[in-house]
Amino acid sequence: MRTAAIFRYELLPISETFIRSQAEALQEFRPRYAGIQRAPNSLPIPDDSILLMRGDSIAERIRRRLFLHTGWEPRFYRELRDSAPALIHAHFAPDGAAALPLSSKLGKPLIVTLHGYDVTSSEESLMAPNGRFYPKRKAQLIESASVFLCVSEFIRQSAIKAGYPESKLRVHYIGVDRKIFTPRGEPPERNLVLFVGRLVEKKGCEFLISAMQSVQNTLPEARLVVIGDGRLRPSLEALAGKKNISCQFLGSQPSNVVRDWLSRARVFCVPSIAARNGDSEGLGMVFAEAQAMGVPVVSFRHGGIPEVIRDGETGLLAPERDYEALAQHLLRCLTDDAFWRACSRRAPEWIEQQFDLHKQTRELEGIYNAVMRGLSPNVAS
């Protein structure tokens, strides 16, 4: 079986289950993870994953600096070469730039998935903390990579604006495993609103907290559960306390715990926004996961979100940053039983139609095969 090297600078942040799910769904290729270092609080990764840094000693940091500045580090290159990859699939543009020298020296095709911040954020923000080499290699990356997979049409359009050639861009939705994310069949907690995401500006949790104040003025029994962590957590907890809303912050949680809370939720809400540096939501796989479990979704009409939520059919979308409209949508999902049941029924059907993991991964392997044959990836069905 051929090997696909799955490259990420850090292997693998706990929020990136979608990368691991896609890799593990491959049938024609064996995934082999490769990266610079292990992410703090990482997802479980296979023991045979190829890491440049095996610790945090001064010697390991020197090896990292050597590789990032020159593109060469003998041990890292040798381990990757010995794994005999047929191709390298990097996630996010700066990671593609980091993997570019490896692709060149190995003579193997490079495929890069563009997820969101990498084509919507300012160049200054893309340089920190691990992407300082990216602007210098961007032109070479665009020239050398075989294809850039865009997680939504919104990201494809953003990539064109960022200077990526239209001929190398292809929209490819990452799928959801319907065997794992499936309706539980038991009634949810009637008044539970669930948020799952990093506590950063882009995810818009402050707007949800403001909306919940209005929701609880009308429906005092409503409560919010927030799963995720990030630098904004202290300020968000303070905001929830100031507004005196019923809100529980659980921090980062493993995927099985997230699924359990999804099965309990009446409505799911992550009201993403464009951050001050431009960072925008490329698609948001957690929206697809919630709908696959029959949970209606409320969010803002922003970024790639309208591609994953069918407004008025599987959830509701409010104008970006309009937390009062967001509150009205939440209230409808919490109180209108007929509407909730209709959304809950249609949502899994929609996800199966458009975002089934195994169907989407077969399509991905078609792209892999086209690239390896030197064909345009747009001929793969």
N, C-alpha and C positions, 0 to 999 in steps of 0.2 A: 504493500500500500504506500502511496506517495505521501510525503510529509509536507504540511503547510506550517511554516514558522509564524506563529501569532505574536507580533511584536507590540509591546507597550513599555514605555519608559519605566513605569512602576507597575509591578505585577502584584496583585490586581486590586485596585481600590474597592472597598466593600460596596460602593454604589454602582459598580460596573458588572453586575451579574449578567447583563445582556451580552457582553463580550464572551464570557465563559460559556453561556448557553449556546451561542452561535457556534463556537468552536467545538463544543461537545456534541453538537448535532450533525457535524460533518460525517458523511458516509464513505465517500470516495477518497478522502484525505485523512491522515492522522494529524491532529493538532500537536504542535510542540511549542510551548510558550517560551518566549525569550524577552529579556528586558535588562535594563541597567541595574535595577535594585528592586527589592520587595517593598511593596507599599506598606505604610503603617496601618495596622488594623486591617490587614488584607483578607481577601477571600482565600479559601483553601486553593492551592495550586499543586499540580503534580510534582513529585519528588525529582523528576527528570527535567524540570524547567531549567533553562539556561540563563543564569544571572551573571552579569559582569561583576557586581559587588557581592561578595559572600559575607560581608561584615561591614563595620564602620570604622576600621582602622585607618591610620594615615596612608598606609600603602594602598588600601582599597580606594580611598578618595583620589589618590594620584592616578590610579588606573582609570577611574571614571573621567577625570579631567583629560587624561591623555586621549581617551577614546572620543570624547565630545569635541576636542579641538582638532584632532587629526583624523578621526574616523578609523583608527587602527588600535587594536589591543590584541596581542597574539593569542592569549588563552581564550578570550571570548570568541574571537574569530574562529579558532580551531574547533571549539566545542560546537559552534553553529555549523561549521562546514561538515564536521563528522556526523551531524544529524541528517545530512543529505536532504535539505529542504528543496522541494520543487519550486517553491515561491515563498515570498515574504509578504504577509498581510499585516500592515501596521494600522493601528487605530489612533486617529487624530493627526493633523498635519505636522505639528512639531515632532511627533514620534516617527512619522514617515521620514522627516529630515534627518533624524538620528539614525534611522535604519538605512538610509541611502548609501553610505559607504559599504555597508555589508552586502547590500544587493549588488552593488557594482563589482566588488571584489569576488563575490561568489558567481557572478554572471547569471543571477536568477531574477525573474520579474518581481517588481514591487507593486503591490496593490495597497491603496490607502483609503480607509473609511474616514470621511469628514462628518463629524458628529454635531458641531454647533459652535462652541466658543472659538474654534480654530479658524472659522471663516467669517465670524460676526464681530469678534472683539478687535479692539485697536491693536496695532502692531506693538505698541509699548507694553501692553498687558500680556501679549503673547511671548514676550522675552523673559518673563519671570514665572516661576523660579528656574525652570529647567530648559527653557527654549531660546536662550540667548543666541544660539547658532542658527535658529530657524530663518530669520530674515536673510542671512547670508546665503543660505542654501535653498531658499524658496524657488528661485528661478531654475536651479538645477533639478529640484524635486519635480517641478511642473514638467520639465523636459524629459526626465528619466522614468518617472512612474508610468506604469502601463495604463492604469485607470484609477480614478477617484470615485469611490462609491459614496453617494450622498444619502443620508438617512431620511431625507424628505425632499420634496420639490422646493420648499423654502430654502433648504440648505444648498440645493443646486443653484438657485438664483443668487444666493449670497456668495457662493463660490465664484460665479461668473463676475460679480461685482468686485470680488477680491483678486481678480486677475487670472483665475484658472480657466483653461480653454474649454469651451463647451463640448468639443469633440472628445474630451477625455472624462467627461462627467456622466455618471449614470445614477439615477435614483434607485436605491435598493433598501427596502424596509427590512429591518431586523425583526424576526418573528418572536412570538410568544409560544411557549410549550403548553399546548392545550391539555396535556395530560396532568400537568402540575397546576396550572391556573384554570380551574373549572368551578362552576357554581357548587356550593356546598349543599344546597337544597334545604337548608334550615333558614328561618327568618332571621334577618340581621337585627342588631340593636337599633330600635326605631329612631333614636335621636343622636346616633353617633356619626360625626364627621371626622374623616381621617385624612391626614397629610403625611406623605412619605417623600423625603427629599433632603438634600443638603441644605443646611441653614445658611444660605448665601443670598445675596441681593436678588439674583436672577429668579429664584424660586418663589419670591413674592409672599412669603409667609406673613409678613406684617399686614398685607392687605386682607388675608384670610382672618387674622385676629381682629382687625377692624370690622370686617363683615360679621364675624361671630358675635360681636357686641350687639349689632342690630338684630341678628337672628335670635339671640337669647332674650332681648327685650320683648320679642313676640312669642318665643317658645323657650321659656326658662329651662325646660328639661334638656335642651340641646347641649351637647358637649363636644369638645374638640380633642383629638389625640394627635400628637405630633411625633413622628418617628424620623430621626435624622439628627445630625450634629453639624457644627460648623461655627465659624467665628461670630456669627450673629446670635448665637443661642442666648447669651446673657441679656442682650438688649430685647430680644423677643420675649423672653420670660418676664422681663420687667414690664414690657408693654401689655402682656396678658394680665399681669397683676394690677397694673394701673387701670385697665379697662374692666377689671373685676369679672373676667369671663371664666367659665369652667373649662380649663385647659390642662392637659397632662403632657409633659415632655418626657419621652422615653429614651432619647438618645439614639445612637445607631443600633440596629438590631439585625440579626441574621435573617436570611431570606425566609426560613420557615416561620419565624415569628411575624414577619411582615405579611406573609400569606394568611396567617391566622387572624390578624387584625383586619385584613381585607375581607375575609369571610364574615366578619362581624359588623362591618361598616354599612351604614345605610347609604352614604354618599362619600365619594372620594373627591378631594379638592387640593390641587397644587396650582395656584394662580400665578404662573410664571410671567415675567415682564422682561423688557430689554433693560439690562443693567447700564449704569453710567458709562462703562467702557465699551458698550455695544453688545456684550455677551447676551445671546438669545437662545431660547429653547429650540433645539433642532427638531425634535419630535416628542420625546418623553416616553420611554418604553413602559414606565409605570402606569401611564394612562391606559395603555393597551392591556397590561396585566389586570388592572382593576376591572375593565370592561369584560375581559375574558371570564372573570369570576361573577359576572352579573351585577357589578356595582356601577350605578350611574356616576358620571364624572361631571364636575362643575369646574370651569377654569376661565381664563381670559382668552379672547380671540387674539392670539399672539404666536409669532414664529410658525413652527410646524404643527402646532396643536390642532388647528382645524382639519389637518389631514388624518388625525387619529381619532377625533371625536366627531360624531355626526350630530351637529347642533339640532336639538329638538327631538332627536330620535334615540341616541344613546347617552345623552347628557345635554348640558347647556353651557353656552359661552357668553361671557359678558365683555363689554368694551374694556380694553386694557386699562388697568389701574382704577376702574370704577367699582369700588368695594360695595357701594350701595346696591348696584345691579347684581353683583356677586351674591350679596345677602339675599336678595329676592329669589335668585336661582336656587340657592341652598334651601330656602324655606319651601319652595315648590317641591323639591325632591324629598324633603322631610315630611311634608304634610299632604301632598297630593298622591294618594295611594295608587290611583289608576295610572297616572303618569309614571310614577316610579316603577310599577309592574311592567308597563310597556317598554320602558328603557332597559330594565333588567332583563327582559326577554330578548330584546333585539341586540343588546351589546355583545353577548358571546357569539351570536351569528355573524355579526359584522367583523369581529376579530378573526374568526375562523376563515372568513372569506378573504380578508386582506392581509392578515398578519400571522398566519399559521407558521410556526417556527420551521417545521420540516419542509413545507412547500418553499418557504423563502430560502432555506439553506440549500435545497436542490438547485434553486436558481443561482445562488452564490457559486456553487460548484460548477455550474454551467459557465459562469464568468471566469472562474479559475481556468477551466479547460480551454476556453476561447483565448485567453491571454497566453497560455502556454503554447498554443498553436500559432501565435502571432496574429490572431484575428482581432478585429475590433470587438470589445466586450459587448457592444450593443447588438451583436448578432445572436448572443446567447438568449434563449427564451427562458 
